[in-house]
């Protein structure tokens, strides 16, 4: 096992938004508690859902079921509940968690994922190099149907928030990490100001993304000698619900990715914003199509479907990019912003105030 820097404190931020994922949230927190390298703290940032915030506060508060009859060291690291101090959406939720955290490194875990036991250990080991400002890991899909749909190409596993075929194995330097399984040195946010709003996820609305891509590009511009890594030993397992196993979602998510890439390109320039995508579309995807056609000729199930899905995914993403670029030019970038991080501790104060507030109807995502 690699040596980790002594006294490195790692905060874990999990952004949540709906009670429909209650069991998933508890599983995510338990996976953090089970780490071989204990987290310094775990922060649950609730996205404008007071009912969920109060329920979590009751569960993980003093005497709650989340602590009852468990005296081991894992639960001595308290789970802190915070209300998103910014606009609705994943980017502002993450920024709230960053501002409220106290660790030298902030790790992010999706609310419907569980981390393997050495997840934080592998992250921490990479930070022995002071030039490393971000470390991501490998995200493995857990299909609701218990198996990958035969038509679903591994090259498009990013559609369901997972590591896709085409990323290099091992611990390697990359342009950007993937946000659902990533960590950043606090210095990274002091340099960049945090995740941009108006670009990433907002609950169950159109599945936009790329906020971590945009942030990583800004980070390496602010600090050209910064090193960003992916270590495929830092593994999490990410649930894929039935709706995301369908081709309709596949196409919608690919289209949304094109929209998001257009915003990134407008923010940081097409050269930087699309550098990794050029290799992906000119090398990885043609190889995937060839593999699918070969499997079809050999009579293997799903080969033609995978080849067709790759073509359809590229077309949808390209269409989204064209529409997104046109909208960005017309709006002059309105709605896309890189706000300063909330004042340190603001998220904690907001969370405490919301948890103590009188009951209000739950606010779900449209």
C-alpha positions in Angstrom: 0.0 0.0 0.0 1.5 3.4 -1.0 2.5 5.8 1.8 0.2 8.8 2.4 1.3 12.2 3.5 1.2 12.6 7.3 -1.4 14.8 8.8 -3.3 15.2 5.5 -6.9 15.9 6.4 -9.5 14.9 3.8 -13.0 16.2 3.8 -15.7 14.3 1.8 -18.6 16.2 0.2 -21.7 14.4 -0.9 -24.4 16.6 -2.6 -28.0 15.3 -2.2 -31.3 16.6 -3.4 -34.2 14.1 -3.1 -35.6 11.7 -0.5 -36.1 9.2 -3.3 -32.4 8.4 -2.9 -32.6 8.0 0.9 -31.1 4.5 1.0 -28.4 5.4 -1.5 -27.4 8.4 0.6 -27.0 6.2 3.7 -25.0 3.7 1.7 -22.7 6.4 0.4 -22.1 7.8 3.9 -21.4 4.3 5.2 -18.8 3.7 2.5 -17.0 6.8 3.6 -17.1 5.7 7.3 -15.6 2.3 6.2 -12.5 3.9 4.6 -9.1 2.4 5.5 -7.9 6.0 5.8 -10.6 7.8 7.9 -12.1 10.9 6.5 -11.5 14.1 8.4 -15.2 14.9 8.0 -18.2 14.1 5.9 -20.5 16.9 4.6 -23.9 16.3 3.2 -25.0 19.3 1.1 -28.8 19.4 0.6 -30.0 21.2 -2.6 -33.0 23.4 -1.5 -35.0 20.6 0.1 -35.7 21.5 3.7 -37.6 18.3 4.4 -34.6 16.1 3.4 -32.3 18.4 5.4 -34.3 17.9 8.6 -34.6 14.2 8.0 -30.9 13.8 7.6 -30.3 16.0 10.7 -32.5 13.7 12.7 -30.9 10.6 11.4 -27.2 11.6 11.9 -27.8 13.9 14.9 -27.1 13.1 18.5 -29.0 9.9 19.4 -30.2 9.4 15.8 -30.3 6.0 14.1 -27.2 6.9 12.2 -25.2 6.9 15.4 -27.1 4.6 17.7 -25.3 1.5 19.1 -22.2 2.3 17.0 -19.3 3.4 19.2 -16.5 2.5 16.7 -14.1 5.1 15.5 -15.9 5.5 12.2 -18.9 7.3 13.6 -16.8 9.6 15.8 -16.3 11.6 12.6 -19.5 13.5 12.6 -21.7 13.9 9.5 -22.5 17.5 8.9 -25.7 18.6 7.2 -25.6 21.8 5.1 -28.1 23.6 3.0 -26.9 24.7 -0.5 -26.0 28.4 0.1 -26.2 29.2 -3.6 -28.6 28.7 -6.5 -30.1 25.3 -7.1 -27.8 22.8 -8.8 -24.8 20.6 -8.2 -22.1 23.3 -8.8 -23.4 25.6 -6.1 -23.9 22.6 -3.8 -20.3 21.6 -4.2 -19.1 25.2 -3.6 -21.1 25.3 -0.4 -19.4 22.1 0.7 -16.0 23.4 -0.2 -16.5 26.6 1.8 -17.7 24.8 4.9 -15.0 22.1 4.8 -11.8 22.2 6.8 -9.6 19.6 5.2 -6.6 20.3 3.1 -8.1 18.0 0.4 -11.8 17.9 -0.6 -13.2 14.7 -2.1 -16.5 14.4 -3.9 -18.7 11.3 -4.0 -22.0 11.0 -5.8 -25.1 10.4 -3.6 -25.9 7.2 -5.5 -22.5 5.6 -5.3 -20.4 3.7 -2.8 -16.6 3.9 -2.4 -14.3 0.9 -2.0 -12.4 0.8 1.3 -9.1 2.2 0.0 -10.7 5.0 -2.1 -9.4 7.9 0.1 -6.1 6.1 0.7 -5.2 6.1 -3.0 -6.3 9.8 -3.3 -4.1 10.8 -0.4 -1.1 8.9 -1.6 -1.1 11.0 -4.8 -0.9 14.2 -2.9 2.6 13.3 -1.6 3.7 15.2 -4.7 3.0 18.9 -4.0 2.4 19.6 -7.7 -0.7 17.4 -7.7 -3.8 19.6 -7.3 -6.5 17.1 -8.3 -6.9 13.3 -8.3 -9.8 11.3 -9.7 -10.6 7.7 -9.7 -12.4 4.9 -11.5 -16.2 4.7 -11.5 -17.8 1.3 -12.1 -21.5 1.1 -13.3 -23.9 -1.0 -11.2 -26.7 -1.7 -13.7 -30.3 -2.0 -12.3 -30.9 -4.9 -14.6 -27.7 -6.6 -13.1 -26.0 -6.6 -16.5 -24.9 -4.1 -19.2 -27.5 -3.6 -21.9 -26.1 -5.5 -24.9 -26.3 -2.4 -27.1 -24.7 0.0 -24.6 -21.1 0.7 -25.7 -18.4 1.0 -23.0 -17.0 4.0 -24.9 -20.1 5.9 -23.7 -20.1 4.9 -20.0 -19.7 8.6 -19.2 -23.4 8.9 -20.2 -24.2 7.1 -16.8 -21.5 8.9 -14.9 -18.9 6.2 -15.1 -15.3 5.6 -16.4 -15.5 5.0 -20.1 -13.4 2.9 -22.5 -10.6 5.0 -23.9 -9.2 6.5 -20.6 -5.7 5.2 -20.0 -5.2 2.7 -17.1 -3.2 3.1 -14.0 -2.2 6.4 -12.4 -1.9 8.9 -15.3 -2.0 12.6 -15.8 -5.2 13.9 -17.5 -6.7 17.2 -18.6 -9.6 16.8 -16.2 -11.0 14.5 -13.5 -14.6 13.3 -13.5 -16.7 15.1 -10.8 -18.5 12.2 -9.2 -15.3 10.5 -8.1 -12.7 13.2 -7.6 -10.7 15.2 -5.1 -9.0 18.6 -5.1 -6.4 20.2 -3.0 -7.9 23.3 -1.3 -5.4 25.5 -3.1 -7.1 24.6 -6.4 -10.3 26.4 -5.3 -8.3 29.3 -4.0 -6.9 29.7 -7.5 -10.1 29.2 -9.4 -13.0 30.3 -7.3 -14.9 27.0 -7.5 -17.3 25.3 -9.8 -19.2 27.4 -12.4 -22.9 27.7 -12.0 -25.2 27.5 -15.0 -23.4 24.6 -16.5 -23.8 21.4 -14.4 -26.5 19.3 -13.0 -29.7 20.6 -11.5 -31.5 17.6 -10.0 -33.7 15.8 -12.5 -33.7 18.5 -15.2 -31.8 18.0 -18.5 -28.6 16.1 -17.6 -26.0 18.7 -18.3 -22.4 18.3 -17.1 -18.8 19.3 -17.7 -18.5 21.6 -14.7 -15.4 19.7 -13.5 -13.9 19.9 -17.0 -14.3 23.7 -17.1 -12.8 24.0 -13.6 -9.8 21.8 -14.3 -9.0 23.8 -17.5 -9.2 27.0 -15.5 -7.0 25.5 -12.8 -4.2 24.5 -15.2 -4.4 28.0 -16.8 -4.0 29.6 -13.4 -1.2 27.2 -12.4 0.5 25.8 -15.6 2.7 23.4 -13.6 -0.3 21.8 -11.8 -0.6 18.1 -12.1 -4.1 16.5 -12.4 -4.3 12.7 -12.1 -6.6 9.7 -12.4 -5.7 6.7 -10.3 -7.9 3.7 -11.3 -7.3 2.1 -8.0 -9.5 4.7 -6.3 -12.8 2.9 -7.2 -16.4 3.7 -6.5 -19.5 1.8 -7.7 -22.2 4.0 -9.2 -25.9 2.9 -9.5 -27.5 3.1 -12.9 -31.3 3.2 -12.5 -33.6 1.5 -15.1 -34.4 4.8 -16.9 -30.8 5.4 -17.6 -30.4 2.0 -19.3 -32.7 3.1 -22.1 -31.7 4.5 -25.4 -33.9 7.5 -24.9 -31.8 8.6 -21.9 -28.6 7.7 -23.8 -29.5 10.1 -26.6 -30.7 12.8 -24.3 -27.6 12.7 -22.2 -25.3 12.8 -25.3 -27.2 15.8 -26.6 -26.9 17.5 -23.2 -23.1 16.8 -23.2 -22.9 18.7 -26.5 -24.7 21.7 -25.0 -22.3 21.6 -22.0 -19.2 21.3 -24.2 -20.3 24.4 -26.1 -20.5 26.4 -22.8 -17.0 25.0 -21.8 -15.6 26.0 -25.2 -17.0 29.5 -24.8 -15.5 29.8 -21.3 -12.0 28.5 -22.0 -11.7 28.3 -25.8 -12.4 25.5 -28.2 -8.7 24.5 -28.3 -8.6 23.7 -24.6 -12.2 22.8 -24.2 -12.2 20.1 -26.9 -8.6 18.8 -26.8 -9.4 15.5 -25.2 -12.6 15.1 -27.2 -10.7 15.2 -30.5 -8.7 12.1 -29.6 -11.8 10.4 -28.3 -13.8 11.0 -31.5 -11.0 10.3 -34.0 -9.5 7.2 -32.3 -11.5 5.7 -29.5 -15.0 5.9 -31.2 -13.9 4.6 -34.6 -12.3 1.6 -32.9 -15.5 1.0 -31.0 -17.6 1.1 -34.1 -15.2 -1.4 -35.8 -15.4 -3.7 -32.7 -19.2 -3.6 -32.8 -19.3 -4.4 -36.5 -16.8 -7.2 -36.1 -18.9 -8.7 -33.3 -22.0 -8.4 -35.5 -20.3 -10.4 -38.2 -19.3 -13.0 -35.7 -22.8 -13.3 -34.5 -22.1 -11.9 -31.0 -25.1 -10.3 -29.3 -25.3 -6.5 -29.3 -22.5 -5.8 -31.8 -24.6 -3.9 -34.4 -26.4 -2.1 -31.6 -23.2 -0.9 -30.0 -21.9 0.4 -33.3 -25.2 2.1 -34.0 -25.4 3.6 -30.6 -21.9 5.1 -31.0 -22.9 6.8 -34.3 -26.2 8.0 -32.7 -24.4 9.3 -29.6 -21.9 11.3 -31.7 -24.7 12.7 -33.8 -26.6 13.8 -30.7 -23.6 15.3 -29.0 -22.7 17.2 -32.2 -26.2 18.5 -32.5 -26.2 19.7 -28.9 -22.9 21.4 -29.5 -24.2 23.3 -32.5 -27.3 24.4 -30.6 -25.3 25.3 -27.5 -22.7 27.3 -29.4 -25.5 29.3 -31.1 -27.3 29.9 -27.8 -24.0 31.0 -26.1 -23.3 33.5 -28.9 -26.8 34.9 -28.7 -26.8 35.2 -24.9 -23.3 36.4 -24.6 -22.7 33.8 -21.9 -25.6 34.9 -19.7 -26.4 32.3 -17.0 -22.9 31.0 -16.9 -20.8 32.3 -14.0 -17.8 31.5 -11.8 -18.8 32.9 -8.5 -16.5 33.4 -5.6 -16.9 30.6 -3.0 -19.3 31.3 -0.2 -17.8 32.7 2.9 -16.1 30.0 4.9 -18.7 28.5 7.3 -21.7 30.0 5.5 -22.9 26.5 4.4 -22.7 25.3 8.0 -24.7 28.2 9.3 -27.3 27.9 6.6 -27.7 24.2 7.2 -28.1 24.7 11.0 -30.7 27.4 10.4 -32.7 25.3 7.9 -32.6 22.2 10.1 -34.1 24.2 13.0 -36.7 25.9 10.8 -40.4 25.1 11.1 -41.6 22.3 8.7 -42.2 23.4 5.1 -43.2 21.4 2.0 -40.4 19.5 0.3 -39.0 21.3 -2.7 -38.2 18.7 -5.4 -36.5 19.3 -8.7 -38.7 20.0 -11.7 
